[in-house]
Amino acid sequence: MLAPGRELAAGGHRVRVIRAGDAAAPPRIAIFGKLSNPDPNLLAAQVRTNLALAASLKAAGSQIVADFCDNHFADPLRGDYARALLGFADLVVVNTENMREMVAAQTAKPVQVIPDPVEGPGGPPRFEVPRPPRRGLLGRLGRPGIAAKPLQLLWFGHQSGLAALQRFGPGLESAAGSIPLSLEIVCAPGFGGEELAAALEGRGQLEARFTPWSTDETWSALQRCDMVVLPAVPGDPAVATKSANRLIETIWAGRFALAHPVPAYQAFADCAWVSEDLLTGLRWALRNPELAMQQITKGQQMIREKLLPASVAMQWEKALRAAAATSPTAAAAAAPSGAALRLNLGCGDKILPGYVNVDVAPSRNGAHPDVLCDLRKLSAFASGVADEILSVHVVEHFWRWEVEAILTEWVRVLKPGGRMVIECPNLAAACEALLADPDVGPGPEGNRSMWVLYGDPAWRDPLMCHRWGYTPQTLAKLLRGTGLEDVRQEPAQFKMREPRDMRVSGIKPHL
């Protein structure tokens, strides 16, 4: 979240850290991330402070973004915080697909995946196999030969991953035969890393040492090592949602990784050894250093194409612009000053002057709506604010079982006395056209018949498929069912007009 934030700031956006009691004006968008204070009392205080801050910013009109990069829902305190934060959120962002599924089980709000960016300094691929000890004449006479340089292994990470290293570490001493190994553990002090290093030290030809964690020490350790080990505890639910950040940092630093098959690692299965059997991977890399180098190079190219901070920042910018476009403030700003509020719902690429153009798609044919919003729930608009709602060739894209609820939601936004206008294809006219020419193909010749039933297949987009058809009589009945009065058919004004299309309008009654 912070690395893309620096990129956004460099691109001209205003990015700052906000705290409770900040005297500066509330931001347009506030992003809340995870809490990781190890002190339970301080963590509880931080939860209270953050939720109070989210409530005050929400009341001040800020859009709230909840960013989840770890599964804390099972933790009593962090889980309650995460669920409460979801209640404030206008946008939910996660860093893996598995995390998306986890969070989606907690909320009905849309959840967007934005991957972690690579953060550390890159380095050229390097993999050197230590030579075995040389035993010359002096060695044969019983005097020491020249000792082999140990293979430098590295583990770095959060304290929660130490359990996996503890399971994996004891097997290292027999992994490489006659080649001695050195394992460096980089972790925050006080969580058992020091004790684990002491327990592993001296096992066979294995050396082990502990280094207190910091970002600088992590990058330095990646440069010192020959290879990185990333074990995981099988079946650990927390591992299933982890991102690939440690793996991509390793590859970006130019080092070969031995990693258990965490779901997020699978995209890099050709760029590292990703398997349950890490010791076999260690032996394979020692026998095939050239292939190991090729895998590192391939992984760095993948990172360069998709995971540099600037690339991830572009995804954040797109998501934040969409969140800003859904706010009531944005909706009001989009309306012409001093004019009646007229909404063009489902505008697509038809941006109409004098209307607030609303759509669920960020763009269509290069056109962008004024307000991005799900038409099933017009959360960007308060009740009773619109003088007119216009919807052109939209209602046929909804399932029949959801249409009543959708139209009722649209009526909610209308002022008493406000007018709703719906244009869509006329199913009766389409049936007549199909009977007159039943041998019609999927091309433009079907725009008066088959396209009415199913939509234009040239779009190749499920959102553009038709899910139900209407006649003037059935559409008018629907509008009356929402409470509209003076429902009538009028001449269609858009698309192909009569006879293929139709227009039905109604008025919201005064109370």
C-alpha positions as CSV (number, residue, x, y, z in Angstrom):
1,M,0.0,0.0,0.0
2,L,2.8,2.4,0.8
3,A,5.1,1.6,-2.1
4,P,2.3,2.4,-4.7
5,G,1.4,5.4,-2.6
6,R,4.9,6.8,-3.1
7,E,4.4,6.3,-6.9
8,L,1.0,8.1,-6.8
9,A,2.6,11.0,-4.9
10,A,5.4,11.2,-7.5
11,G,2.7,11.3,-10.2
12,G,1.1,14.4,-8.7
13,H,-1.5,13.0,-6.3
14,R,-1.6,14.2,-2.7
15,V,-0.7,11.3,-0.4
16,R,-0.3,11.6,3.3
17,V,-0.5,9.6,6.5
18,I,-3.5,10.6,8.7
19,R,-4.0,10.1,12.4
20,A,-6.7,10.6,14.9
21,G,-7.0,14.3,15.7
22,D,-5.4,15.4,12.4
23,A,-6.3,19.0,12.0
24,A,-5.9,18.9,8.2
25,A,-9.1,18.7,6.0
26,P,-10.5,15.1,5.7
27,P,-9.1,13.4,2.6
28,R,-11.3,12.5,-0.3
29,I,-10.2,8.8,0.2
30,A,-8.8,7.2,3.3
31,I,-7.1,3.8,3.1
32,F,-7.1,1.6,6.3
33,G,-4.6,-1.3,6.4
34,K,-3.8,-4.1,8.9
35,L,-2.8,-3.7,12.5
36,S,0.2,-5.6,13.7
37,N,1.1,-4.3,17.1
38,P,2.3,-7.4,19.2
39,D,1.2,-5.8,22.5
40,P,-2.5,-6.8,23.1
41,N,-3.2,-3.7,25.1
42,L,-1.7,-1.3,22.5
43,L,-3.4,-3.3,19.7
44,A,-6.8,-2.9,21.4
45,A,-6.2,0.8,21.8
46,Q,-5.2,1.1,18.2
47,V,-8.4,-0.8,17.1
48,R,-10.6,1.7,19.0
49,T,-8.7,4.7,17.6
50,N,-8.8,3.4,14.0
51,L,-12.5,2.6,14.1
52,A,-13.3,6.0,15.6
53,L,-11.2,7.6,12.9
54,A,-13.0,5.7,10.2
55,A,-16.4,6.7,11.6
56,S,-15.4,10.4,11.7
57,L,-13.9,10.4,8.2
58,K,-17.0,8.6,6.8
59,A,-19.2,11.2,8.5
60,A,-17.1,14.0,6.9
61,G,-17.6,12.6,3.4
62,S,-14.4,10.6,2.9
63,Q,-14.5,7.4,1.0
64,I,-13.2,4.5,3.1
65,V,-11.0,1.8,1.5
66,A,-10.3,-1.3,3.5
67,D,-7.0,-3.1,2.5
68,F,-6.6,-6.7,3.6
69,C,-3.3,-8.5,3.1
70,D,-3.5,-11.1,5.9
71,N,-6.3,-13.4,7.1
72,H,-7.0,-12.1,10.6
73,F,-10.7,-13.0,10.7
74,A,-10.2,-15.9,13.1
75,D,-8.3,-13.7,15.6
76,P,-10.8,-12.3,18.2
77,L,-9.5,-8.7,18.2
78,R,-8.2,-8.3,14.7
79,G,-11.1,-10.2,13.3
80,D,-13.7,-7.9,15.0
81,Y,-11.7,-4.9,13.7
82,A,-11.6,-6.3,10.1
83,R,-15.4,-6.9,10.2
84,A,-16.1,-3.5,11.6
85,L,-13.9,-1.9,9.0
86,L,-15.9,-3.7,6.3
87,G,-19.0,-1.9,7.5
88,F,-17.4,1.4,6.8
89,A,-15.7,0.5,3.5
90,D,-16.7,1.8,0.2
91,L,-14.0,-0.2,-1.5
92,V,-12.3,-3.4,-0.4
93,V,-8.9,-4.3,-1.7
94,V,-7.0,-7.6,-1.2
95,N,-3.7,-8.9,-2.5
96,T,-4.5,-12.5,-3.6
97,E,-7.4,-14.3,-5.1
98,N,-7.7,-16.6,-2.1
99,M,-7.8,-13.6,0.2
100,R,-10.6,-12.2,-2.1
101,E,-12.6,-15.4,-1.4
102,M,-12.0,-15.2,2.3
103,V,-13.1,-11.5,2.5
104,A,-16.0,-12.1,0.1
105,A,-17.4,-14.5,2.7
106,Q,-17.5,-11.7,5.2
107,T,-19.2,-9.0,3.0
108,A,-21.5,-8.5,0.1
109,K,-19.4,-5.6,-1.1
110,P,-17.3,-6.1,-4.2
111,V,-13.7,-7.1,-3.4
112,Q,-10.9,-6.1,-5.8
113,V,-7.5,-7.9,-6.1
114,I,-4.4,-5.7,-6.4
115,P,-1.1,-7.6,-6.0
116,D,1.7,-6.7,-3.7
117,P,4.5,-4.8,-5.5
118,V,8.1,-5.8,-5.4
119,E,9.9,-3.4,-2.9
120,G,13.5,-4.3,-2.5
121,P,16.5,-3.4,-4.7
122,G,16.9,-5.7,-7.6
123,G,20.0,-7.6,-8.5
124,P,21.4,-9.6,-11.3
125,P,20.7,-13.4,-11.2
126,R,23.5,-15.1,-9.2
127,F,23.8,-18.8,-8.2
128,E,27.3,-20.2,-7.4
129,V,27.7,-23.8,-6.3
130,P,30.3,-24.0,-3.5
131,R,33.3,-26.1,-4.4
132,P,34.1,-29.2,-2.2
133,P,37.2,-28.9,0.0
134,R,40.5,-29.3,-1.7
135,R,42.8,-32.0,-0.2
136,G,46.3,-31.8,-1.5
137,L,49.5,-33.4,-0.3
138,L,49.2,-31.8,3.1
139,G,45.7,-33.1,3.4
140,R,46.8,-36.6,2.6
141,L,49.5,-36.4,5.3
142,G,46.7,-35.7,7.8
143,R,47.0,-31.9,7.9
144,P,43.8,-29.8,7.2
145,G,43.1,-29.1,3.5
146,I,41.3,-25.9,2.3
147,A,37.8,-25.8,3.7
148,A,34.8,-25.5,1.4
149,K,32.8,-22.2,1.5
150,P,29.4,-22.9,3.0
151,L,26.3,-22.6,0.9
152,Q,24.6,-19.5,2.3
153,L,20.9,-20.1,2.9
154,L,18.4,-17.4,4.0
155,W,15.0,-17.4,5.7
156,F,13.3,-14.1,6.3
157,G,9.8,-13.3,7.4
158,H,7.2,-12.7,10.0
159,Q,7.4,-14.6,13.3
160,S,4.3,-16.6,12.3
161,G,6.5,-18.4,9.7
162,L,9.0,-19.6,12.2
163,A,6.9,-22.7,12.9
164,A,7.4,-23.8,9.3
165,L,11.2,-23.2,9.5
166,Q,11.3,-25.2,12.7
167,R,9.8,-28.2,11.0
168,F,12.1,-27.9,7.9
169,G,15.4,-26.8,9.5
170,P,16.5,-30.1,11.2
171,G,16.6,-31.9,7.8
172,L,19.1,-29.4,6.3
173,E,22.3,-31.0,7.7
174,S,22.0,-34.0,5.4
175,A,20.6,-32.1,2.4
176,A,23.7,-31.4,0.4
177,G,26.1,-34.2,1.2
178,S,29.6,-33.0,1.7
179,I,28.8,-29.3,1.2
180,P,28.5,-27.4,4.5
181,L,25.4,-25.1,4.9
182,S,25.0,-21.8,6.6
183,L,21.4,-20.6,7.4
184,E,20.7,-17.0,8.3
185,I,17.3,-16.3,10.0
186,V,16.1,-12.7,9.7
187,C,13.1,-12.0,11.9
188,A,11.9,-9.5,14.5
189,P,13.6,-10.2,17.9
190,G,11.7,-11.8,20.8
191,F,9.6,-14.3,18.8
192,G,11.8,-17.4,18.8
193,G,14.2,-16.8,15.9
194,E,17.2,-16.5,18.2
195,E,16.4,-19.8,19.9
196,L,15.8,-21.6,16.6
197,A,19.1,-20.5,15.3
198,A,20.8,-21.7,18.4
199,A,19.1,-25.1,18.2
200,L,20.1,-25.6,14.6
201,E,23.7,-24.4,15.0
202,G,26.2,-27.3,14.8
203,R,23.9,-29.9,13.3
204,G,26.2,-31.8,11.0
205,Q,27.7,-29.3,8.7
206,L,25.0,-26.8,9.3
207,E,25.8,-23.3,10.7
208,A,22.9,-21.0,11.8
209,R,22.7,-17.4,13.0
210,F,20.0,-14.9,13.8
211,T,19.8,-11.4,12.4
212,P,17.2,-8.9,13.9
213,W,14.8,-7.8,11.2
214,S,14.7,-4.5,9.4
215,T,14.1,-3.6,5.8
216,D,17.8,-2.8,5.3
217,E,18.9,-6.0,6.9
218,T,16.5,-8.0,4.7
219,W,17.9,-6.5,1.5
220,S,21.5,-7.0,2.7
221,A,20.8,-10.6,3.7
222,L,19.4,-11.3,0.2
223,Q,22.6,-10.0,-1.3
224,R,24.7,-12.1,1.1
225,C,22.9,-15.4,0.5
226,D,23.1,-18.0,-2.3
227,M,19.6,-19.3,-1.9
228,V,16.4,-18.6,0.0
229,V,14.2,-21.2,1.7
230,L,10.5,-20.5,2.1
231,P,8.8,-23.4,3.9
232,A,5.2,-23.5,5.0
233,V,3.2,-25.6,7.4
234,P,0.8,-27.9,5.4
235,G,-2.8,-27.1,5.9
236,D,-2.2,-23.8,7.7
237,P,-5.3,-21.7,6.7
238,A,-3.3,-18.5,7.1
239,V,-0.8,-19.6,4.5
240,A,-3.6,-20.1,1.9
241,T,-4.2,-16.4,1.6
242,K,-0.6,-15.2,1.8
243,S,0.8,-13.2,-1.1
244,A,3.9,-14.0,-3.1
245,N,5.9,-11.0,-1.6
246,R,8.7,-13.0,-0.1
247,L,9.1,-15.1,-3.2
248,I,9.1,-12.1,-5.6
249,E,11.6,-10.2,-3.4
250,T,13.9,-13.2,-3.6
251,I,13.7,-13.5,-7.3
252,W,14.0,-9.7,-7.8
253,A,17.2,-9.8,-5.7
254,G,18.6,-12.4,-8.2
255,R,18.5,-15.4,-5.8
256,F,17.0,-18.9,-6.3
257,A,14.1,-19.8,-4.0
258,L,13.0,-23.2,-2.5
259,A,9.4,-22.7,-1.7
260,H,6.5,-24.9,-0.5
261,P,3.5,-24.6,-2.8
262,V,1.6,-21.7,-1.3
263,P,-1.3,-20.8,-3.7
264,A,0.2,-17.4,-4.5
265,Y,3.5,-19.0,-5.4
266,Q,2.0,-21.1,-8.2
267,A,2.2,-18.2,-10.7
268,F,6.0,-18.4,-10.3
269,A,6.3,-22.2,-10.4
270,D,8.6,-21.9,-13.4
271,C,10.8,-19.3,-11.7
272,A,11.8,-21.2,-8.6
273,W,11.6,-24.6,-7.0
274,V,7.9,-24.7,-5.8
275,S,7.3,-28.2,-4.3
276,E,6.5,-30.0,-1.1
277,D,10.1,-31.5,-1.2
278,L,12.5,-28.6,-0.7
279,L,15.5,-30.8,-0.1
280,T,15.2,-32.4,-3.5
281,G,15.0,-28.9,-4.9
282,L,18.2,-27.9,-3.1
283,R,20.1,-30.9,-4.6
284,W,18.6,-30.2,-8.1
285,A,19.8,-26.6,-8.0
286,L,23.3,-27.7,-7.0
287,R,23.4,-30.0,-10.0
288,N,21.8,-27.6,-12.4
289,P,23.0,-24.1,-11.7
290,E,22.5,-22.9,-15.2
291,L,18.8,-23.9,-15.2
292,A,18.4,-22.2,-11.8
293,M,19.8,-19.0,-13.3
294,Q,17.4,-19.3,-16.2
295,Q,14.5,-19.6,-13.8
296,I,15.6,-16.5,-11.9
297,T,15.8,-14.5,-15.1
298,K,12.3,-15.6,-16.2
299,G,10.9,-14.6,-12.8
300,Q,12.5,-11.2,-12.9
301,Q,11.0,-10.6,-16.3
302,M,7.5,-11.4,-14.9
303,I,8.1,-9.0,-12.0
304,R,9.3,-6.3,-14.4
305,E,6.1,-6.6,-16.5
306,K,3.5,-6.7,-13.7
307,L,4.8,-6.1,-10.2
308,L,7.0,-3.0,-10.2
309,P,5.6,-0.3,-7.8
310,A,4.6,1.9,-10.8
311,S,2.6,-0.9,-12.4
312,V,0.8,-1.7,-9.1
313,A,0.2,2.0,-8.5
314,M,-1.7,2.2,-11.8
315,Q,-4.1,-0.4,-10.5
316,W,-4.5,1.5,-7.3
317,E,-5.2,4.7,-9.1
318,K,-7.9,3.0,-11.2
319,A,-9.5,1.5,-8.2
320,L,-9.4,4.8,-6.2
321,R,-10.8,6.8,-9.1
322,A,-13.7,4.3,-9.3
323,A,-14.2,4.7,-5.5
324,A,-14.2,8.4,-5.7
325,A,-16.7,8.3,-8.6
326,T,-19.2,6.4,-6.4
327,S,-19.4,9.0,-3.6
328,P,-22.5,11.1,-3.1
329,T,-20.2,14.1,-3.3
330,A,-19.1,13.0,-6.8
331,A,-22.6,12.4,-7.9
332,A,-23.7,15.9,-6.8
333,A,-20.6,17.4,-8.5
334,A,-21.5,15.7,-11.7
335,A,-24.9,17.3,-11.9
336,P,-25.1,20.6,-13.8
337,S,-25.1,23.5,-11.4
338,G,-28.6,24.8,-10.6
339,A,-30.3,22.4,-13.0
340,A,-32.6,19.5,-12.4
341,L,-30.8,16.3,-11.6
342,R,-31.3,13.9,-14.4
343,L,-29.7,10.4,-14.4
344,N,-28.7,8.4,-17.4
345,L,-28.5,4.9,-15.9
346,G,-26.5,2.3,-17.7
347,C,-25.0,5.0,-20.0
348,G,-22.3,2.7,-21.6
349,D,-20.6,4.7,-24.3
350,K,-23.6,7.1,-24.7
351,I,-22.6,10.1,-22.6
352,L,-25.5,12.5,-22.7
353,P,-25.1,16.2,-22.0
354,G,-27.3,17.6,-19.2
355,Y,-27.4,14.2,-17.5
356,V,-25.3,12.5,-14.7
357,N,-24.2,9.5,-16.7
358,V,-24.0,6.4,-14.5
359,D,-22.6,2.9,-15.2
360,V,-21.1,-0.1,-13.5
361,A,-18.3,-0.4,-16.2
362,P,-15.4,2.1,-15.8
363,S,-15.3,2.6,-19.5
364,R,-17.0,1.5,-22.7
365,N,-15.4,2.2,-26.1
366,G,-13.2,4.8,-24.5
367,A,-16.1,6.7,-22.8
368,H,-16.2,7.1,-19.0
369,P,-19.3,7.6,-16.8
370,D,-19.6,10.5,-14.5
371,V,-20.5,8.2,-11.6
372,L,-19.4,4.5,-11.3
373,C,-22.2,2.6,-9.5
374,D,-24.0,-0.8,-9.5
375,L,-27.4,-0.1,-11.0
376,R,-28.9,-2.7,-8.7
377,K,-28.1,-0.5,-5.7
378,L,-27.7,3.2,-6.4
379,S,-25.6,3.8,-3.3
380,A,-24.2,7.0,-4.7
381,F,-27.6,8.7,-4.6
382,A,-29.8,9.6,-1.7
383,S,-33.5,9.0,-1.8
384,G,-35.8,11.5,-3.6
385,V,-33.1,13.5,-5.3
386,A,-33.6,12.9,-9.1
387,D,-36.0,14.8,-11.3
388,E,-35.7,12.3,-14.1
389,I,-34.3,8.8,-14.6
390,L,-33.5,7.7,-18.1
391,S,-32.5,4.1,-18.9
392,V,-31.8,3.2,-22.6
393,H,-31.4,-0.5,-23.5
394,V,-30.5,-1.5,-20.0
395,V,-33.5,-3.3,-18.4
396,E,-33.2,-6.3,-20.8
397,H,-29.7,-7.0,-19.4
398,F,-31.0,-7.9,-15.9
399,W,-32.5,-11.3,-14.9
400,R,-36.2,-11.3,-14.8
401,W,-36.3,-12.2,-11.1
402,E,-34.3,-9.2,-10.1
403,V,-36.0,-6.5,-12.2
404,E,-38.8,-5.6,-9.7
405,A,-36.2,-4.9,-7.0
406,I,-34.0,-2.9,-9.4
407,L,-36.8,-0.7,-10.6
408,T,-38.0,-0.1,-7.0
409,E,-34.5,1.1,-6.2
410,W,-34.6,3.5,-9.1
411,V,-37.9,4.8,-7.9
412,R,-36.4,5.4,-4.5
413,V,-34.0,7.9,-6.0
414,L,-36.8,9.8,-7.8
415,K,-38.3,12.9,-6.3
416,P,-42.1,12.8,-5.9
417,G,-43.4,14.0,-9.2
418,G,-40.1,12.8,-10.9
419,R,-40.3,10.9,-14.2
420,M,-38.8,7.5,-15.1
421,V,-38.2,6.8,-18.8
422,I,-37.2,3.3,-20.1
423,E,-36.3,2.4,-23.6
424,C,-35.6,-1.2,-24.7
425,P,-36.2,-3.6,-27.6
426,N,-39.8,-4.5,-28.3
427,L,-40.1,-8.3,-28.0
428,A,-43.3,-8.4,-29.9
429,A,-41.8,-6.6,-32.9
430,A,-38.7,-8.9,-32.7
431,C,-40.9,-12.0,-32.8
432,E,-42.6,-10.8,-35.9
433,A,-39.3,-10.1,-37.6
434,L,-38.0,-13.5,-36.7
435,L,-41.0,-15.3,-38.1
436,A,-40.7,-13.3,-41.3
437,D,-37.0,-14.3,-41.6
438,P,-36.2,-17.3,-39.4
439,D,-32.9,-18.1,-41.1
440,V,-31.0,-15.1,-39.6
441,G,-27.4,-15.2,-38.6
442,P,-25.5,-13.5,-35.8
443,G,-24.4,-10.5,-37.8
444,P,-26.1,-7.1,-38.2
445,E,-28.9,-8.7,-40.1
446,G,-30.2,-10.0,-36.8
447,N,-30.4,-6.6,-35.1
448,R,-34.2,-6.6,-35.4
449,S,-34.8,-10.2,-34.2
450,M,-32.0,-12.4,-32.7
451,W,-30.2,-9.4,-31.2
452,V,-33.4,-8.4,-29.3
453,L,-33.5,-11.8,-27.7
454,Y,-29.8,-12.3,-26.9
455,G,-27.9,-9.1,-27.6
456,D,-25.2,-8.4,-30.1
457,P,-22.6,-11.2,-30.0
458,A,-19.9,-9.0,-31.4
459,W,-19.5,-7.5,-27.9
460,R,-18.2,-10.8,-26.6
461,D,-19.1,-9.5,-23.1
462,P,-21.5,-11.2,-20.7
463,L,-22.7,-7.8,-19.4
464,M,-24.0,-7.1,-22.9
465,C,-26.1,-10.2,-23.2
466,H,-29.9,-9.9,-22.9
467,R,-31.6,-11.8,-20.1
468,W,-35.3,-11.1,-20.7
469,G,-37.5,-9.5,-23.2
470,Y,-40.5,-7.1,-22.8
471,T,-43.5,-5.9,-24.7
472,P,-45.1,-2.5,-24.2
473,Q,-47.7,-4.2,-22.1
474,T,-45.3,-6.2,-19.8
475,L,-43.0,-3.3,-19.3
476,A,-45.8,-0.9,-18.4
477,K,-47.1,-3.5,-15.9
478,L,-43.7,-3.6,-14.2
479,L,-43.6,0.2,-13.8
480,R,-47.0,0.3,-12.3
481,G,-45.9,-2.5,-9.9
482,T,-43.3,-0.1,-8.5
483,G,-45.9,2.5,-7.7
484,L,-45.5,4.7,-10.7
485,E,-48.5,6.5,-12.1
486,D,-49.5,7.8,-15.5
487,V,-47.6,5.0,-17.1
488,R,-47.7,5.3,-20.9
489,Q,-46.0,4.3,-24.1
490,E,-44.3,7.1,-26.0
491,P,-42.2,7.3,-29.3
492,A,-38.7,5.9,-28.8
493,Q,-36.0,8.5,-29.2
494,F,-32.7,6.4,-29.2
495,K,-31.2,3.5,-31.1
496,M,-33.4,2.1,-33.9
497,R,-36.7,3.5,-32.6
498,E,-40.1,2.0,-33.6
499,P,-41.0,-0.7,-34.5
500,R,-38.0,-2.5,-33.1
501,D,-37.7,-0.4,-29.9
502,M,-40.2,1.1,-27.5
503,R,-40.3,3.7,-24.8
504,V,-42.4,3.6,-21.6
505,S,-42.6,6.3,-18.9
506,G,-44.2,6.8,-15.5
507,I,-44.4,9.4,-12.8
508,K,-43.6,8.9,-9.1
509,P,-46.7,10.0,-7.1
510,H,-46.6,12.7,-4.4
511,L,-47.2,11.4,-0.9
